[in-house]
Amino acid sequence: MRLSPYQFLELSEERSGLSVNLFWVELPPKDDLKPRYYLWRYSLTLLNMIRKPLFFLLSMMFQSFSFSQWLPVGDGLQSTLPGQITEILDLEVFQDELYAVGRFNLAGGQASNGLAKWDGNKWESVPITGNPIKLKAFDNKLHILGPTGNLGSIVDHYVTTWDGQSWDVLDSNRIVPFFPNQGPLDIDTFRNKLIIGGYSFRLNDIGPFYNIIYWDSSGYDSFPNNSTFYASVNDIGHYGEELILTGNFNSVNSIPQKGYIRFDGQNWITPIPPPFFLGFSSDNPFQDLLLNGGYQFDGSIYNPLPYGSVHFKEGKVRENIFFSALERQVVVIDSLYNYQTFGEPVDSPGAIYCMEFFNDSLFIGGSFTKIDGKDISGIAKRGDDFPNGILDLWKSNENNGLSIFPNPSKSEINIIFPSYWNNQSKEVRIRNSNGQLVNYTIATNEIFSLDLDFLTPGLYLIECKAHDQIVTTKFVLTK
């Protein structure tokens, strides 16, 4: 029998982005079809009564299976040693791989001595001995801070370098701590120099003691007037053209301080008023320094942040959005200092020590063993629910605001840096098509001109770096 006409009735419900449409057929009122018609009608009436509870349950199921959560990274990094929890102390991207350093003896199920790399699919242990604590990519090498123990001919150097294949020492002079369990604590860069801070160390176990020292191509050297810090330098970073140090020191060169000081390249600057801070996040795009205790420094005065006494630890920038770790949770801050949490907090008593972006995902490392009740130890990632559509913004703007003109060029190029790099020193590296470094310079202006008349025609890659963010693009040189 041919049934006509069909009348489609629709029930629709939307919840958490889920839309379900239910269709049924209302048949012509013929006697032999009435039982079937009433069966449809009563069935749909019952469905209509239960649809809201049903949709609620369905939405909760979809949320439970959502990937908007912190996830383990492969088989993870683990410590199985008695009395030692897994701790990831630092993360750094080097040669398109993510390096992790900390307290763990397994990396992806394989034996490790606390240093491993993640290529996006699997963990691989990097051979090292000793007790590495910090990482810094600089001048095409990964610099590892911490006592190395014995690496063949390298014995007890506190700063070693890894080129992806082999180890070397940063300098023939050895940094030696005066007391056990002390020595260098942090490493960073400033004006094409490596800055090393800590507590009571010296070179080759002779000479004066340092709490901060720098290294350039000619070797180690002290800061002006052999600067003396009473107690330790714990954190090193930048603010614009200045070096920032925090720690538990109470004086520098006999001038009272309260654990926080700035260096402009020639002189130490005492903050006014001198707050007592043990940490900060300087890698933000808003030209303000964010300090532990809930303050921001805009270059002249300290202002309390609108969200109270927070404790910043680490910080990363993507597309004018600032990600920072506040004890157990990541937060996101925009240019108006609007504040929102990002992702679930790690379970107490764990903490977040470090973070890094790699392959469009945010990685966090720390001392946690669980996140939202799930067993995730030491390191986690997420990359699918960045606020304000930020992930789409990254992908749609490959150069992250970096512009080169003219391109192609016969001799000179002009570089326009991202606007959120204003008032910051920029490192500019140019590499040829073989990846070799052919030019390096420091730019301070927002539009920077570079004469490349000495280069041969060809395709070149330009890398621009401010703090820990690197953006790249290509240009063609003709004659």
ROBA-779019 format. One record per residue (C-alpha): residue number from 1; residue in one letter; x, y, z. Coordinates in steps of 0.25 Angstrom, whole numbers, plus 5000, padded with zeros to 4 digits. Example, Ala and Ser with C-alpha at 12.3 -4.5 7.8 and 13.67 -1.06 7.14 Angstrom:
2
PT pos code    x    y    z
PT   1    A 5049 4982 5031
PT   2    S 5055 4996 5029
***
This chain:
479
PT pos code    x    y    z
PT   1    M 5000 5000 5000
PT   2    R 5005 5014 4996
PT   3    L 5004 5024 5008
PT   4    S 5002 5038 5005
PT   5    P 5003 5049 5008
PT   6    Y 5014 5050 5019
PT   7    Q 5014 5060 5030
PT   8    F 5027 5062 5037
PT   9    L 5027 5066 5051
PT  10    E 5040 5070 5058
PT  11    L 5045 5071 5072
PT  12    S 5058 5078 5075
PT  13    E 5066 5081 5087
PT  14    E 5080 5087 5088
PT  15    R 5089 5086 5100
PT  16    S 5104 5087 5100
PT  17    G 5104 5088 5085
PT  18    L 5097 5075 5083
PT  19    S 5085 5076 5074
PT  20    V 5075 5064 5072
PT  21    N 5064 5063 5062
PT  22    L 5053 5053 5063
PT  23    F 5044 5050 5051
PT  24    W 5031 5042 5050
PT  25    V 5020 5040 5040
PT  26    E 5006 5044 5042
PT  27    L 4997 5035 5033
PT  28    P 4984 5038 5027
PT  29    P 4972 5034 5036
PT  30    K 4968 5021 5030
PT  31    D 4962 5010 5039
PT  32    D 4972 5000 5036
PT  33    L 4984 5009 5040
PT  34    K 4978 5015 5053
PT  35    P 4985 5005 5062
PT  36    R 4998 5008 5056
PT  37    Y 4995 5023 5056
PT  38    Y 4992 5022 5071
PT  39    L 5004 5014 5074
PT  40    W 5013 5025 5068
PT  41    R 5005 5036 5075
PT  42    Y 5006 5030 5089
PT  43    S 5021 5026 5087
PT  44    L 5024 5040 5083
PT  45    T 5016 5046 5095
PT  46    L 5024 5037 5104
PT  47    L 5037 5042 5097
PT  48    N 5033 5056 5099
PT  49    M 5031 5054 5114
PT  50    I 5045 5049 5116
PT  51    R 5053 5057 5106
PT  52    K 5059 5067 5115
PT  53    P 5064 5057 5125
PT  54    L 5069 5049 5113
PT  55    F 5076 5061 5107
PT  56    F 5083 5064 5120
PT  57    L 5088 5050 5121
PT  58    L 5093 5050 5107
PT  59    S 5100 5064 5108
PT  60    M 5107 5059 5121
PT  61    M 5112 5047 5113
PT  62    F 5117 5055 5102
PT  63    Q 5124 5064 5112
PT  64    S 5130 5052 5119
PT  65    F 5136 5048 5106
PT  66    S 5141 5062 5102
PT  67    F 5156 5064 5100
PT  68    S 5155 5077 5107
PT  69    Q 5164 5073 5118
PT  70    W 5178 5071 5122
PT  71    L 5184 5058 5116
PT  72    P 5196 5050 5119
PT  73    V 5208 5052 5109
PT  74    G 5210 5038 5103
PT  75    D 5215 5028 5113
PT  76    G 5219 5039 5122
PT  77    L 5231 5042 5131
PT  78    Q 5232 5035 5144
PT  79    S 5240 5033 5156
PT  80    T 5239 5019 5162
PT  81    L 5250 5022 5173
PT  82    P 5247 5020 5187
PT  83    G 5242 5033 5194
PT  84    Q 5243 5041 5181
PT  85    I 5232 5047 5174
PT  86    T 5232 5051 5159
PT  87    E 5236 5065 5157
PT  88    I 5237 5073 5144
PT  89    L 5246 5085 5147
PT  90    D 5247 5091 5133
PT  91    L 5242 5090 5119
PT  92    E 5249 5095 5106
PT  93    V 5247 5094 5091
PT  94    F 5260 5091 5084
PT  95    Q 5262 5086 5069
PT  96    D 5247 5084 5068
PT  97    E 5246 5075 5080
PT  98    L 5241 5077 5094
PT  99    Y 5251 5075 5105
PT 100    A 5248 5072 5119
PT 101    V 5257 5072 5131
PT 102    G 5254 5067 5145
PT 103    R 5253 5056 5155
PT 104    F 5249 5044 5148
PT 105    N 5256 5030 5144
PT 106    L 5246 5026 5133
PT 107    A 5243 5033 5120
PT 108    G 5233 5026 5112
PT 109    G 5235 5013 5120
PT 110    Q 5250 5014 5117
PT 111    A 5262 5016 5127
PT 112    S 5265 5031 5128
PT 113    N 5274 5040 5137
PT 114    G 5265 5052 5137
PT 115    L 5266 5057 5123
PT 116    A 5257 5053 5112
PT 117    K 5251 5059 5099
PT 118    W 5237 5057 5092
PT 119    D 5236 5058 5077
PT 120    G 5221 5058 5077
PT 121    N 5219 5043 5077
PT 122    K 5229 5037 5087
PT 123    W 5238 5040 5098
PT 124    E 5253 5037 5097
PT 125    S 5263 5038 5108
PT 126    V 5275 5047 5106
PT 127    P 5288 5041 5113
PT 128    I 5293 5049 5124
PT 129    T 5298 5047 5138
PT 130    G 5297 5056 5151
PT 131    N 5285 5065 5155
PT 132    P 5281 5075 5143
PT 133    I 5270 5085 5148
PT 134    K 5269 5096 5137
PT 135    L 5269 5097 5121
PT 136    K 5271 5108 5112
PT 137    A 5272 5108 5097
PT 138    F 5283 5118 5092
PT 139    D 5292 5120 5080
PT 140    N 5287 5107 5074
PT 141    K 5290 5098 5086
PT 142    L 5282 5094 5098
PT 143    H 5289 5098 5111
PT 144    I 5287 5089 5123
PT 145    L 5289 5095 5137
PT 146    G 5292 5086 5149
PT 147    P 5303 5077 5153
PT 148    T 5306 5067 5142
PT 149    G 5314 5056 5149
PT 150    N 5323 5049 5139
PT 151    L 5320 5050 5124
PT 152    G 5333 5044 5118
PT 153    S 5343 5056 5118
PT 154    I 5332 5065 5125
PT 155    V 5333 5064 5140
PT 156    D 5325 5072 5149
PT 157    H 5322 5084 5140
PT 158    Y 5309 5092 5144
PT 159    V 5307 5097 5130
PT 160    T 5308 5087 5119
PT 161    T 5303 5088 5104
PT 162    W 5296 5078 5096
PT 163    D 5295 5080 5080
PT 164    G 5285 5069 5078
PT 165    Q 5296 5058 5077
PT 166    S 5307 5060 5087
PT 167    W 5311 5068 5100
PT 168    D 5321 5079 5102
PT 169    V 5324 5089 5113
PT 170    L 5320 5103 5112
PT 171    D 5334 5108 5116
PT 172    S 5347 5101 5121
PT 173    N 5345 5108 5134
PT 174    R 5336 5100 5144
PT 175    I 5326 5106 5153
PT 176    V 5327 5100 5167
PT 177    P 5318 5102 5178
PT 178    F 5324 5105 5192
PT 179    F 5314 5097 5200
PT 180    P 5307 5084 5196
PT 181    N 5293 5085 5190
PT 182    Q 5296 5099 5186
PT 183    G 5301 5106 5174
PT 184    P 5294 5111 5161
PT 185    L 5279 5111 5161
PT 186    D 5274 5118 5149
PT 187    I 5279 5121 5135
PT 188    D 5274 5131 5124
PT 189    T 5279 5141 5113
PT 190    F 5281 5156 5113
PT 191    R 5287 5164 5102
PT 192    N 5293 5152 5095
PT 193    K 5299 5147 5108
PT 194    L 5296 5135 5117
PT 195    I 5292 5139 5131
PT 196    I 5294 5129 5142
PT 197    G 5289 5132 5156
PT 198    G 5289 5124 5169
PT 199    Y 5296 5123 5183
PT 200    S 5311 5123 5186
PT 201    F 5319 5118 5175
PT 202    R 5332 5121 5168
PT 203    L 5340 5117 5156
PT 204    N 5350 5105 5157
PT 205    D 5348 5106 5173
PT 206    I 5357 5118 5174
PT 207    G 5355 5133 5174
PT 208    P 5343 5141 5179
PT 209    F 5329 5135 5181
PT 210    Y 5317 5139 5172
PT 211    N 5302 5138 5173
PT 212    I 5301 5143 5158
PT 213    I 5311 5143 5147
PT 214    Y 5310 5144 5131
PT 215    W 5316 5137 5120
PT 216    D 5319 5142 5106
PT 217    S 5327 5137 5094
PT 218    S 5340 5141 5102
PT 219    G 5337 5133 5115
PT 220    Y 5331 5136 5129
PT 221    D 5331 5150 5135
PT 222    S 5325 5156 5147
PT 223    F 5315 5168 5147
PT 224    P 5320 5182 5149
PT 225    N 5328 5184 5162
PT 226    N 5328 5169 5164
PT 227    S 5313 5171 5169
PT 228    T 5311 5164 5182
PT 229    F 5297 5158 5186
PT 230    Y 5295 5154 5200
PT 231    A 5287 5141 5199
PT 232    S 5282 5134 5187
PT 233    V 5277 5138 5173
PT 234    N 5266 5129 5170
PT 235    D 5259 5134 5157
PT 236    I 5265 5142 5145
PT 237    G 5256 5148 5134
PT 238    H 5254 5161 5126
PT 239    Y 5246 5174 5126
PT 240    G 5248 5182 5113
PT 241    E 5262 5185 5113
PT 242    E 5265 5181 5127
PT 243    L 5269 5169 5134
PT 244    I 5261 5164 5146
PT 245    L 5266 5156 5158
PT 246    T 5258 5151 5169
PT 247    G 5262 5143 5181
PT 248    N 5264 5143 5196
PT 249    F 5275 5153 5196
PT 250    N 5274 5165 5205
PT 251    S 5285 5174 5199
PT 252    V 5293 5176 5187
PT 253    N 5307 5183 5188
PT 254    S 5303 5186 5202
PT 255    I 5291 5194 5198
PT 256    P 5278 5188 5205
PT 257    Q 5269 5181 5196
PT 258    K 5256 5172 5198
PT 259    G 5258 5160 5188
PT 260    Y 5256 5168 5175
PT 261    I 5265 5176 5167
PT 262    R 5266 5181 5152
PT 263    F 5279 5183 5144
PT 264    D 5279 5193 5132
PT 265    G 5292 5188 5126
PT 266    Q 5301 5197 5134
PT 267    N 5295 5199 5148
PT 268    W 5286 5192 5158
PT 269    I 5273 5199 5160
PT 270    T 5265 5198 5173
PT 271    P 5250 5197 5171
PT 272    I 5242 5208 5178
PT 273    P 5235 5204 5186
PT 274    P 5243 5191 5188
PT 275    P 5233 5180 5190
PT 276    F 5238 5166 5194
PT 277    F 5235 5156 5183
PT 278    L 5241 5142 5180
PT 279    G 5236 5141 5166
PT 280    F 5230 5148 5154
PT 281    S 5225 5146 5140
PT 282    S 5232 5155 5130
PT 283    D 5229 5148 5117
PT 284    N 5216 5156 5115
PT 285    P 5212 5165 5103
PT 286    F 5206 5176 5111
PT 287    Q 5219 5184 5114
PT 288    D 5216 5181 5129
PT 289    L 5224 5172 5139
PT 290    L 5215 5163 5147
PT 291    L 5220 5160 5161
PT 292    N 5217 5150 5172
PT 293    G 5208 5157 5182
PT 294    G 5198 5162 5171
PT 295    Y 5205 5174 5166
PT 296    Q 5208 5179 5152
PT 297    F 5220 5189 5149
PT 298    D 5217 5198 5137
PT 299    G 5231 5205 5136
PT 300    S 5228 5215 5147
PT 301    I 5219 5210 5158
PT 302    Y 5214 5197 5164
PT 303    N 5199 5195 5163
PT 304    P 5191 5184 5170
PT 305    L 5185 5174 5160
PT 306    P 5170 5173 5160
PT 307    Y 5170 5158 5165
PT 308    G 5177 5160 5178
PT 309    S 5190 5153 5184
PT 310    V 5194 5143 5173
PT 311    H 5207 5136 5171
PT 312    F 5212 5136 5157
PT 313    K 5221 5125 5153
PT 314    E 5226 5124 5138
PT 315    G 5218 5130 5127
PT 316    K 5217 5128 5112
PT 317    V 5211 5137 5101
PT 318    R 5203 5133 5089
PT 319    E 5196 5144 5080
PT 320    N 5195 5155 5090
PT 321    I 5189 5145 5101
PT 322    F 5197 5142 5113
PT 323    F 5197 5129 5120
PT 324    S 5203 5128 5134
PT 325    A 5204 5117 5145
PT 326    L 5198 5121 5158
PT 327    E 5202 5110 5168
PT 328    R 5193 5099 5164
PT 329    Q 5185 5105 5151
PT 330    V 5188 5112 5138
PT 331    V 5181 5125 5136
PT 332    V 5180 5133 5124
PT 333    I 5181 5149 5124
PT 334    D 5177 5158 5113
PT 335    S 5183 5172 5110
PT 336    L 5172 5178 5119
PT 337    Y 5177 5169 5130
PT 338    N 5164 5161 5129
PT 339    Y 5167 5148 5137
PT 340    Q 5161 5134 5135
PT 341    T 5165 5121 5139
PT 342    F 5169 5111 5128
PT 343    G 5167 5096 5130
PT 344    E 5165 5088 5143
PT 345    P 5175 5091 5154
PT 346    V 5185 5080 5158
PT 347    D 5181 5072 5170
PT 348    S 5187 5077 5184
PT 349    P 5198 5076 5188
PT 350    G 5204 5077 5174
PT 351    A 5208 5089 5167
PT 352    I 5212 5094 5153
PT 353    Y 5226 5098 5152
PT 354    C 5228 5101 5137
PT 355    M 5220 5102 5123
PT 356    E 5223 5102 5109
PT 357    F 5216 5102 5095
PT 358    F 5219 5091 5086
PT 359    N 5211 5086 5073
PT 360    D 5199 5095 5076
PT 361    S 5198 5089 5090
PT 362    L 5201 5095 5104
PT 363    F 5210 5086 5112
PT 364    I 5211 5088 5128
PT 365    G 5221 5081 5137
PT 366    G 5222 5080 5152
PT 367    S 5221 5072 5164
PT 368    F 5206 5067 5162
PT 369    T 5202 5053 5162
PT 370    K 5187 5055 5159
PT 371    I 5178 5065 5151
PT 372    D 5163 5065 5154
PT 373    G 5165 5052 5160
PT 374    K 5172 5045 5148
PT 375    D 5186 5039 5149
PT 376    I 5195 5049 5142
PT 377    S 5208 5050 5147
PT 378    G 5218 5061 5145
PT 379    I 5215 5066 5131
PT 380    A 5202 5068 5124
PT 381    K 5197 5075 5111
PT 382    R 5184 5081 5105
PT 383    G 5182 5088 5092
PT 384    D 5167 5087 5087
PT 385    D 5160 5098 5095
PT 386    F 5169 5110 5096
PT 387    P 5160 5123 5100
PT 388    N 5155 5133 5090
PT 389    G 5158 5123 5078
PT 390    I 5173 5126 5080
PT 391    L 5177 5113 5074
PT 392    D 5170 5116 5061
PT 393    L 5177 5130 5062
PT 394    W 5191 5124 5062
PT 395    K 5188 5115 5050
PT 396    S 5182 5127 5042
PT 397    N 5194 5136 5045
PT 398    E 5206 5127 5042
PT 399    N 5216 5139 5044
PT 400    N 5210 5143 5057
PT 401    G 5210 5158 5053
PT 402    L 5224 5158 5047
PT 403    S 5225 5165 5034
PT 404    I 5237 5167 5024
PT 405    F 5237 5177 5012
PT 406    P 5241 5178 5001
PT 407    N 5241 5163 4999
PT 408    P 5248 5159 4989
PT 409    S 5259 5170 4992
PT 410    K 5272 5173 4985
PT 411    S 5280 5178 4998
PT 412    E 5272 5183 5009
PT 413    I 5260 5178 5017
PT 414    N 5251 5185 5027
PT 415    I 5245 5176 5038
PT 416    I 5232 5180 5046
PT 417    F 5231 5173 5059
PT 418    P 5219 5168 5066
PT 419    S 5212 5180 5073
PT 420    Y 5213 5172 5086
PT 421    W 5228 5172 5085
PT 422    N 5229 5187 5087
PT 423    N 5239 5193 5096
PT 424    Q 5246 5179 5096
PT 425    S 5260 5175 5091
PT 426    K 5259 5166 5079
PT 427    E 5269 5156 5074
PT 428    V 5269 5154 5059
PT 429    R 5276 5142 5052
PT 430    I 5277 5140 5037
PT 431    R 5279 5126 5032
PT 432    N 5282 5121 5018
PT 433    S 5275 5110 5011
PT 434    N 5284 5100 5018
PT 435    G 5281 5105 5032
PT 436    Q 5294 5111 5034
PT 437    L 5294 5124 5042
PT 438    V 5299 5136 5033
PT 439    N 5295 5148 5041
PT 440    Y 5292 5151 5056
PT 441    T 5288 5165 5061
PT 442    I 5280 5171 5073
PT 443    A 5268 5180 5069
PT 444    T 5262 5191 5078
PT 445    N 5253 5198 5069
PT 446    E 5239 5194 5065
PT 447    I 5243 5195 5050
PT 448    F 5257 5190 5048
PT 449    S 5265 5192 5035
PT 450    L 5276 5182 5031
PT 451    D 5286 5183 5020
PT 452    L 5289 5169 5014
PT 453    D 5297 5174 5002
PT 454    F 5308 5164 5007
PT 455    L 5299 5152 5004
PT 456    T 5298 5144 4991
PT 457    P 5284 5143 4984
PT 458    G 5275 5132 4989
PT 459    L 5264 5128 4999
PT 460    Y 5267 5131 5014
PT 461    L 5260 5128 5027
PT 462    I 5259 5139 5037
PT 463    E 5257 5136 5052
PT 464    C 5252 5147 5062
PT 465    K 5252 5145 5077
PT 466    A 5247 5153 5088
PT 467    H 5249 5146 5102
PT 468    D 5245 5132 5099
PT 469    Q 5236 5134 5087
PT 470    I 5242 5131 5073
PT 471    V 5234 5135 5060
PT 472    T 5240 5132 5047
PT 473    T 5237 5135 5032
PT 474    K 5245 5134 5019
PT 475    F 5250 5144 5009
PT 476    V 5257 5144 4995
PT 477    L 5269 5152 4992
PT 478    T 5272 5156 4978
PT 479    K 5283 5164 4971
***
